[in-house]
Amino acid sequence: MKKIVQTAGRTQLGEFAPLFAHLNDDVLFGEVWNDETIDVKTRCIITVVALMSSGITDSSLKYHLENAKNHGVTKAEIASVITHTTMYTGWPKGWAVFNMAKEIWADDTPALTDKEKYQQEIFFPIGDPNDAYAKYFVGQSYLAAVSTKQIPIHNVTFEPACRNNWHIHTADEGGGQMLICVGGRGYYQEWGKDAIEMTPGMIINIPANVKHWHGAAPTSWFSHLAIEIEGKNTGNEWLEPVTDEQYGKLK
């Protein structure tokens, strides 16, 4: 989940009310909004309902309606939420919130797909389906060329639970591969060793002639830059898939 950062408290009240600014930016948005017990979309809906129930229809409600839309709440969903809340809080509040929501959802933009949402979280392009190597993967992967000169670099993206087969980067001298995690959460595992969790910024150096695999965590998209290391007589030997039993031990 992309971390939510808020600075409005310090920007507007930092000098006048520093304690309030701290509670707003660091506690409310810094801790509560980033608590992963419930997802951000659900928090957005809860917040809209709370403000509507309190009769607050000023700029703060507009902000949270826009936030709800940005986190995947559709036009149909917000209409249903407002209608349901109206039954308990009163007709005037429903009309007031509907008038504001109509403007925010006026363009009726289709909800983003999971792939589109994930693309907004990472710097490098996801690229196209990795069809050329699809037979060596369990699940859907994508490939984007980041650099084609000097040092070839590709961004490889895995949908949740996607992983490549066991394989070996062969070489007589040098060789191997470097992985740099740039988004999501995934795993790297060498034969006979425990899997290593990969998160953004983590670097894995894979020696030549070592059997291994890498891919996404079961419930997370995952992207890494793949950098091939120069060597003598380098190659790539694809082996058997990572079984569901092997993969099922991960979380």
N, C-alpha and C positions, 0 to 999 in steps of 0.2 A: 504494500500500500504506500502510495506517495505521501510523504510527511506533510501535514498541514502546518503552515507557518503564518502567524498573524503579528503585525506590528502596529496596528491602528491605535492600541492603547498608549504606547510610548510616543507615537507620532502626534496624537492629539492631546494626551493628558500626562505625558511623561514628566513634565516639570510641575504641573499643578497638582496631580494626584499620582505620584509614583507607585504607591502600593496598589491602587486600583489598576494602573497600567500593567503592573507585574501580574496581578491575578487574571486580568483579561488575556494578555499575550502568552504567559507562561503556564498558567494553570488551566484556564478554560480551554484555550485553543492548543496550547502546547502539550497538555497532558490528557484532558478529557476527550477532546476531539481526535487525538491520535491513539486512544485506547482501542485495541483491535478486538475487543470482546464482541462488539457489533460493528457492521460495516458502515462506511461513511454515508452511503445512500440512505440507510435507515436513520442515521443521526440527523441527516438533513430533513427528512420527513417529520421526525419527532420535534425538531426545533420549529418548523413551520406550524405544526399543530399547537405547540406551546405558546407561540407568539399570537396566533390567531385566537386561541382560547383566552388570552389575556387582553384581547382587544387592541393589540399593537399592530398598526398598519402603516408605520412610517418607513423610513429608509432601511431600518434594520430588517424588517420583514422582506423588503425588496431584495436586499443582499442575500438573505437565506433562501428565497425563492430562486434567485439566479444560481446560487450555490447548489441547490437541489437539481436544477436542470443540468448544470455542468457535471454532476455526479450521476447522471443517468436516469433521473426521474422524468418519465415521459409526460406528454400532454394529457393522455388518458389517465395516467396514474395520479397526477396532481389534481385533476378534476374530480376523481373519485375520493381522494384524501380530503379535499375541501368540502365536498358534498357530505361525506360522512361526519366530519367535524361540525358542520353547520347544524346537523340534527341535535347536537349536544350543547352547542355554544350560542346558537341564535342566528336568525336570518340576516340581520344587518351585517354581522361579522362575515358571513359567507359572501354576501354581495361585495363587500369591500375587498376581500382577498381575491375573489374571482376577477374583479376589474384589474387588479394588479397582475395576476397570473396571466390573463389574456394577453397583455402586452409582452410579457417575458417569453411566452410560448407562441407568439404571433407567427413566427416563421415556420413553426411546426417541423423543425429539423428532425429527421429520423434519428432514433437513438443510436449511439455509437456501438459498433461491434466490440467484442472483447479485444480483438486485434487492434482496432483503431484506438481504443482506450490505452492499450499497452504502448502503442507507438508514441502517444503523447508523453509517456513517462521516460522514454529513453532518447538519447541524443542521436544515435546512429539509425539508419533506415533498416526496417525489417527485411525488405527485399521481396523477392518472388519465391513461390514454392520451390523447394529444393528437389525438383523432380529427378534430376540426373543421379542423385544419390538416395532416392526414396527407398530403394530395396535394402539399404543398410541402416534404416531407421525404423523404430517402432513409434508410430504417430506421425504428426505433421511437423516438418521443419521448414525454415525459410533461409535464403542465402542472399547476401548483399555484398558486392565488392566495394570495399572501403578504399583500398589502394591497389593499383595494378602495376605501378612502377617501383623500381628500387626493391622494396620489400612488399610482396603481395600480402594483403590483409583482408580478411573477410569477416563480416558480422554474421554469425550463425544464431538463429532464433528458434527456440523450441516451444511448441504449445505445451500446456500442462501435461505431465506424464510422458512426454515424448523423450526418447533417448536414442543415441546411436548404438550400433552393435559393438561388441568387443572388437578392438582392432589394434594393430601395431604399426607404428611409423618406423619402417625398417631403414637401416643405413649401415654402411661399412665404417664410416667415420662421421662424427658430428651428427647432424640431423635432429629429429625430434620435433616438438611443437610447443608453442606457448599459448596459453589461454588467458584472456583478460575479461573478467565478468563485467558487463556494462549495464545489466538490468535484470530484475527478477531474482529468482532463487533456483539454484540447481545443484548438481552433484558431479563430482569426479571420483572415479575409483580405479585403482590399479589391482590387477589380479592378485588375490591372496591378502589384500589389505582392506581396511575399513573405508567406506566412502567418505569423502571430504565435502562438506557443504560449501557451496560457492555463492557469495553475495557481491553486489557491486563494489568494484575496486580490488577484488581479490585476484591474484595472479597465480596460475599453475604452470610450472615448468615440467614438461613431459619428456623424459629421456627417450632416446631412440631404442627400439627393440623391446619396449615394455608394453605388455598387454593391458588395455584399459578401456574405459568407456566414459562418456559424459552426457548429461542431459538435464531436463527440467525436473523440479520437484513435482510431486503428484498434483498439487493444487496451484501451481504458480507458472507463469510464463518465465522464460529464461533466455538471456542473450549473452554471448561471449564473442570477443574478437579472437580469431584463429590466425596465428602467425607461424608459418612453416620455417624451421631453422635449416639453413643451408648445411649440406653435408655431401659425402661421397656415396654414390649409388643409392640415393634415397628412394623410398617407395612407401606404399600404404597397403597393408594386408588386412582385409576385412574378414572378420570371423563370425561366430555365432551371435544371435541376439541375446540381450540381457533378459533372462526369463522373468515372468511375473512374480515368481517366488523370490528371486534375488531382489527385484525392484521393490516388491511389497514390504520389505524390511525397512524401507526409508519412510520418512514422514514429510 
